[in-house]
Amino acid sequence: MQIKSIDPVSLKKRLDEGKALLIDVRETHEHAREHIEGARLAPLSRFHAEDFSEHHDKTAVFYCHSGGRTGSNARLLASKGFRDAYHLSGGIMAWKAAGLPTQSKRDAAGEGGRKRFGWLCRVTAKARHDSFLDTGCAGGAFGQRGGALARILLQLSASAVSSFLLPNGHSIS
């Protein structure tokens, strides 16, 4: 059997109809960081040990990060005895580029790092000529991002700060 290519939109339609088994062949840490909802994890490094016998009557769709691993391991993937097999062209990157949703570690933890220090990372200040400067960081307020934020705050005069968002959602004006 040869593995055919499928685009993200066609795959989404098949998944919504319940006509495909989605298999993530990336490693465990990659899957934990971000994956397509409903995907079964079967890393290529342990793929020989995977048992898909209960799914032989289904169409399998394999995906990786960009399509390279699934393309280069097509023979191995096809050897598991599925009725039909595809690989997601462009991998999870193409899925995201098509505007389709993924699940990430941040989703599972609420807001991830932003929940902890996001209030400190979001400062809106009124700068010269009534333009606004909005700085945000994707997590840890301390370290490199925190240092950059501190430099920005030091450059602003006290009168230029228009609001500061606190952890409870209130702002100081």
Residue, then its C-alpha position, 0 to 999 in steps of 0.5 A: m500500500q502506498i501512503k497518499s497525501i491529504d491537505p488540512v481542510s480535507l483531513k478536518k472534514r474526515l475527522d469531523e465525520g469520524k472517518a479517520l484515525l489521526i496518528d501523531v508520529r512525533e516524539t512524546h515531548e513534541h506531542a505534549r507541547e502541541h498536537i491536533e485534538g484527538a490524535r493518537l501518539a505513536p512516536l516513530s522511535r517506538f512505532h514498531a511496537e505499536d499495535f493498531s489491530e483494532h483499527h485495521d478497518k479504518t483510514a489512518v492519517f499520520y502527521c509530524h511537524s512539517g511532513g518530512r518524517t511521515g514522507s520519509n517513513a511512508r513504507l513503515l507507516a503503511s506496514k501497519g495494515f490499515r485499510d487506507a493510509y494518508h499523511l498530512s501534507g505539511g504536518i501540523m504546521a500546515w494544519k495551523a497555517a490553515g487556521l485549524p485548532t491545536q491543543s497545547k500545554r498552555d491550553a491544558a494549564g489554563e493560560g500557561g505562563r501568562k496566568r502567573f506573570g501576564w499581568l506584569c508583562r502587559v503594560t500600556a503606556k501613552a507615548r509621544h504624539d499620542s501613539f500607544l506602546d504595548t509590550g507583552c511577553a509570552g510567559g516568565a516576566f523575569g529573565q530576558r523578557g523581564g529585563a526588556l520590560a524593566r528597560i521600557l518602564l525606566q524609559l517612560s516617565a511616570s506621567a506617561v503610564s496610562s494604565f497598569l493591569l493587576p492580577n485580579g483584572h483591575s487596572i491602575s490609572 
